[in-house]
Amino acid sequence: MKAAGAQARQSFDFSRSAVSRYLQLAGLFRRRIASGQWAIGQQIPTVEELVAECGVARATIRQALDLIEAEGLIERHRAKGTFVIARPQQQIWCEVATDWSGLLMSRDGAVIKVMSDKRGIQPSHIPHPIGEPAPSYRHLRRLHSRDDAPFLVTELFVDERLSGRITDEALVTKTALRLLADIPGLQIKDARQTLTIGTADMEIAERLQLPLNAPVACVHRSVADQTGCLVFIGEGIYRGDVVRIDMKLR
């Protein structure tokens, strides 16, 4: 059974995003399958119908269909048409906690790799003015993966006076805030977290194996100790297709 045929031509404004048109269309088609608008077993509109609806070239439609076919979502049959054969797999498994205890928890199956480790550094930006900067920081960049698929790039600044109490093993097994929480004698006075939505630049796209300008979630965290010293500043950039944020409303 064919899905709803050619729809009235819509005014898609692809210029509002730097993402290639075929990638934007692949995302649109993927959402239609995920929502059931294009149901499993149904025939999707023809290339000509999609050209008329979206106002793009045939080659652009074919590129978008090539992508979702490679993902196993559709199947093409000569002289018969293109049919939906599967829904996109649920990718939203990486939770960004909004409470302190949740931020200390490791993710099942996650592997952490230290990409760089420098000392005597000062951060160029302080996202939350909740304390006085430390004299110098240990600057770490880490890559988090699961099943060989990277999902998070982090940049950490830890008060260098504390960094000697962090073991090499901890650097590749613990979340950023768990590193702090496990330092004996350290008392946390204040901690802040800010989340924004952005797009992947060239470096982040390469690290997270994403298309350029794909959506990402950027999390900035700051921690001050009992003396009012800013002992930690961190930034985490998550793949937008795996992250979920749960917040309890009061």
C-alpha positions as CSV (number, residue, x, y, z in Angstrom):
1,M,0.0,0.0,0.0
2,K,1.4,3.4,-1.0
3,A,1.9,6.0,1.6
4,A,0.2,9.4,1.2
5,G,1.2,10.5,-2.3
6,A,2.5,13.8,-3.5
7,Q,1.8,16.4,-0.9
8,A,1.3,20.0,-1.7
9,R,4.6,21.6,-2.4
10,Q,6.1,23.1,0.8
11,S,8.4,26.0,1.1
12,F,11.4,24.3,2.6
13,D,14.1,26.9,3.2
14,F,17.3,24.9,3.1
15,S,19.4,28.1,3.3
16,R,18.7,28.5,7.0
17,S,21.1,25.7,7.8
18,A,24.7,25.1,6.6
19,V,23.9,21.4,6.5
20,S,23.8,20.0,2.9
21,R,20.3,19.8,1.5
22,Y,20.5,16.0,1.0
23,L,21.4,15.6,4.7
24,Q,18.5,17.8,5.7
25,L,16.1,15.8,3.5
26,A,17.5,12.5,4.9
27,G,16.7,13.7,8.3
28,L,13.1,14.7,7.2
29,F,12.5,11.3,5.6
30,R,14.0,9.5,8.6
31,R,11.6,11.4,10.9
32,R,8.6,10.4,8.7
33,I,9.5,6.8,9.1
34,A,10.2,7.1,12.8
35,S,6.8,8.8,13.3
36,G,4.9,6.2,11.2
37,Q,3.9,8.8,8.6
38,W,5.7,6.4,6.2
39,A,4.8,3.1,7.8
40,I,6.7,-0.2,7.5
41,G,5.6,-2.0,4.4
42,Q,4.2,1.0,2.7
43,Q,5.5,2.5,-0.6
44,I,6.9,6.0,-0.2
45,P,6.3,8.8,-2.7
46,T,8.2,8.6,-6.0
47,V,11.3,10.7,-6.7
48,E,9.3,12.9,-8.9
49,E,6.7,13.4,-6.2
50,L,9.4,14.3,-3.6
51,V,11.0,16.7,-6.1
52,A,7.7,18.5,-6.5
53,E,7.0,18.5,-2.8
54,C,10.5,19.7,-1.6
55,G,11.5,21.8,-4.6
56,V,15.0,20.3,-5.1
57,A,16.8,18.5,-7.8
58,R,16.3,14.8,-8.5
59,A,19.9,14.1,-7.6
60,T,19.4,15.6,-4.2
61,I,16.4,13.4,-3.5
62,R,18.3,10.4,-4.6
63,Q,21.3,11.2,-2.3
64,A,18.9,11.5,0.6
65,L,17.3,8.2,-0.2
66,D,20.7,6.6,-0.6
67,L,21.5,7.5,3.0
68,I,18.4,6.1,4.5
69,E,18.6,3.0,2.3
70,A,22.2,2.4,3.6
71,E,20.7,2.6,7.1
72,G,18.4,-0.3,6.2
73,L,15.2,1.8,6.4
74,I,14.0,1.5,2.9
75,E,14.3,-0.9,0.0
76,R,14.1,-0.1,-3.7
77,H,12.5,-2.3,-6.3
78,R,12.8,-1.6,-10.0
79,A,9.5,-0.9,-11.6
80,K,7.7,-1.3,-8.3
81,G,8.9,1.6,-6.1
82,T,10.5,2.2,-2.8
83,F,9.2,0.6,0.4
84,V,9.8,1.2,4.1
85,I,11.3,-1.9,5.7
86,A,12.3,-0.7,9.2
87,R,12.2,2.1,11.6
88,P,15.3,4.0,12.8
89,Q,16.9,2.4,15.9
90,Q,16.4,4.2,19.1
91,Q,19.6,6.0,19.7
92,I,18.7,8.2,22.7
93,W,20.6,6.3,25.5
94,C,23.1,8.9,26.8
95,E,21.4,10.7,29.7
96,V,22.7,14.1,30.9
97,A,21.7,14.2,34.5
98,T,20.5,17.5,36.2
99,D,21.4,16.5,39.8
100,W,24.8,16.0,41.5
101,S,24.4,12.3,42.2
102,G,23.4,11.6,38.6
103,L,26.4,13.4,37.2
104,L,28.7,11.1,39.2
105,M,27.4,7.9,37.6
106,S,29.3,6.2,34.8
107,R,27.6,5.1,31.6
108,D,27.4,1.4,31.0
109,G,29.9,0.2,28.5
110,A,31.6,3.6,28.2
111,V,35.3,3.7,27.4
112,I,37.3,6.9,28.1
113,K,40.5,7.9,26.2
114,V,42.7,10.8,27.2
115,M,43.6,12.7,24.1
116,S,45.8,15.3,25.7
117,D,47.1,16.2,29.1
118,K,48.7,19.6,29.8
119,R,49.7,21.5,33.0
120,G,50.1,25.1,34.0
121,I,47.1,26.2,31.9
122,Q,44.5,28.9,32.4
123,P,41.0,28.6,30.8
124,S,40.2,31.2,28.3
125,H,36.6,31.3,29.3
126,I,34.8,30.9,32.7
127,P,31.2,30.0,32.1
128,H,29.9,30.5,35.7
129,P,31.5,33.2,38.0
130,I,30.9,31.2,41.2
131,G,34.5,31.4,42.6
132,E,38.0,32.7,42.2
133,P,40.2,31.0,39.6
134,A,42.9,28.7,40.8
135,P,46.5,29.7,40.2
136,S,46.8,27.2,37.4
137,Y,45.0,24.2,36.0
138,R,45.6,20.7,34.6
139,H,44.0,20.7,31.2
140,L,42.6,17.4,29.9
141,R,40.8,16.4,26.7
142,R,39.0,13.1,26.7
143,L,36.9,11.1,24.2
144,H,34.1,8.9,25.5
145,S,32.9,5.9,23.3
146,R,30.6,2.9,23.6
147,D,30.9,-0.1,21.3
148,D,33.7,1.8,19.4
149,A,31.3,4.6,18.6
150,P,32.3,8.0,20.1
151,F,29.5,10.0,21.8
152,L,31.2,12.6,23.9
153,V,34.2,14.9,23.7
154,T,35.2,16.6,27.0
155,E,37.6,19.4,27.9
156,L,38.4,19.6,31.6
157,F,40.3,22.1,33.7
158,V,41.2,20.8,37.2
159,D,42.9,22.9,39.9
160,E,46.5,21.7,39.5
161,R,47.0,21.5,43.3
162,L,44.4,18.7,43.3
163,S,45.5,16.9,40.1
164,G,48.2,14.9,41.9
165,R,45.5,13.1,43.8
166,I,43.9,11.8,40.6
167,T,45.3,8.5,39.4
168,D,45.9,7.5,35.8
169,E,43.4,4.8,36.2
170,A,40.7,7.3,37.4
171,L,41.3,9.4,34.2
172,V,40.1,6.6,32.0
173,T,37.3,5.1,34.2
174,K,35.6,8.0,35.9
175,T,33.3,10.8,34.9
176,A,34.7,14.3,35.3
177,L,32.8,15.2,38.4
178,R,33.5,11.7,39.9
179,L,37.2,12.6,39.7
180,L,36.5,15.6,42.0
181,A,34.1,13.8,44.3
182,D,36.6,11.1,45.1
183,I,39.4,13.5,46.1
184,P,39.8,13.1,49.9
185,G,39.1,16.3,51.9
186,L,37.6,18.3,49.0
187,Q,34.3,19.9,49.9
188,I,32.0,21.3,47.2
189,K,30.4,24.6,48.0
190,D,28.7,25.4,44.7
191,A,28.3,23.7,41.3
192,R,26.6,24.8,38.1
193,Q,25.6,23.3,34.8
194,T,24.5,25.0,31.6
195,L,23.3,23.2,28.4
196,T,23.0,24.7,25.0
197,I,22.3,23.2,21.5
198,G,24.8,23.8,18.7
199,T,26.2,22.2,15.6
200,A,29.4,20.2,15.1
201,D,32.4,22.2,13.7
202,M,35.1,20.4,11.7
203,E,37.1,19.2,14.7
204,I,34.0,17.9,16.7
205,A,32.5,16.3,13.5
206,E,35.7,14.4,13.0
207,R,36.0,13.4,16.7
208,L,32.4,12.2,17.0
209,Q,32.2,10.8,13.5
210,L,29.4,13.2,12.5
211,P,28.5,15.2,9.4
212,L,29.7,18.8,9.5
213,N,27.0,21.0,11.3
214,A,25.2,18.0,12.7
215,P,23.3,18.8,16.0
216,V,25.3,18.5,19.3
217,A,24.5,19.2,22.9
218,C,27.1,21.4,24.7
219,V,27.3,21.1,28.5
220,H,29.4,23.6,30.6
221,R,30.1,22.7,34.3
222,S,31.8,24.6,37.1
223,V,32.6,23.6,40.6
224,A,33.8,25.8,43.5
225,D,35.2,24.4,46.8
226,Q,34.6,25.4,50.4
227,T,37.2,28.2,50.1
228,G,35.5,29.7,47.1
229,C,38.1,28.5,44.6
230,L,37.0,27.5,41.2
231,V,38.5,24.0,41.3
232,F,36.9,22.7,38.1
233,I,35.7,24.0,34.8
234,G,34.5,21.6,32.1
235,E,32.9,21.4,28.7
236,G,31.2,18.3,27.2
237,I,30.0,18.0,23.7
238,Y,27.5,15.2,23.1
239,R,26.3,13.7,19.8
240,G,22.8,15.1,19.4
241,D,21.3,11.7,18.3
242,V,22.2,9.9,21.5
243,V,21.6,12.4,24.3
244,R,18.6,12.7,26.5
245,I,18.0,15.2,29.3
246,D,15.5,14.4,32.1
247,M,14.4,17.2,34.4
248,K,12.1,16.9,37.4
249,L,9.6,19.8,37.4
250,R,8.6,21.2,40.8
